[in-house]
C-alpha cells in the first residue's frame, strides 16, 4: 500500500491507529502500543530543540504523560496520532524555554541542511562554498524566532506536509504555507 504523502502513513495505518486510540480511551493500559510506536520519534524531535539529553528525556516523558491523561479528550479527525503528539511537544518545548529562560538550541545534520538548501533553493541563494553556506544557515537559524524555527523544522527537517503542519500548530493549511514561506524569507534575509 502506498504511504500518504501528507502523513507518512497509509490510510490503513491511520485507521488502525484510530482503533488503538479508542481502545486507549477505554483502558489506559492500551496506550502502550502508541507510546512504543512514537516515543523515539518524539524524543528525536525534542532533542533537536533542547541541548541537554536529560532535559529532552524529561520533556518527552511529560509529553506522553499529558497525552495519556488527555487521551479521553482526543478526537480523531483523520490525522495521525503523531500530529497531536507534536502539538503537545511544541507546547512543552515552549514551556521549557519559558521556565528555564534558556537560550534556544537547534541541532541539524548535514543531510537536513542539504535538504533545506535543495528544497528552498528559490528562496535561499548563497554564493559561497558548501561549508560556508551551512555555517550561514546555522547562524541564521539561531536568530529566528521559535515559531519560525518550528515551521522550518517541521517542513524541511521533519518533511511534514503543510496539511500536517497546520494540524500540529492549529493553523489552516493556507496559513501554514504562508507562515512557512515568511519564515524562509526571514532565514534568507538573515544570511
TAWO-V213440 format. One record per run of one state. SS is the DSSP state (A for helix, B for strand, O for the rest). FROM is the first residue (numbers start at 1). TO is the last residue. If there is no record, write none. Layout:
# TAWO-V213440
ss->{SS | SS}
from->{FROM | FROM}
to->{TO | TO}
This chain:
# TAWO-V213440
ss->{O | A | O | A | O | A | O | A | O | A | O | A | O | A | O | A | O | A | O}
from->{1 | 11 | 27 | 28 | 50 | 53 | 74 | 81 | 101 | 110 | 120 | 130 | 144 | 146 | 158 | 162 | 170 | 173 | 191}
to->{10 | 26 | 27 | 49 | 52 | 73 | 80 | 100 | 109 | 119 | 129 | 143 | 145 | 157 | 161 | 169 | 172 | 190 | 191}
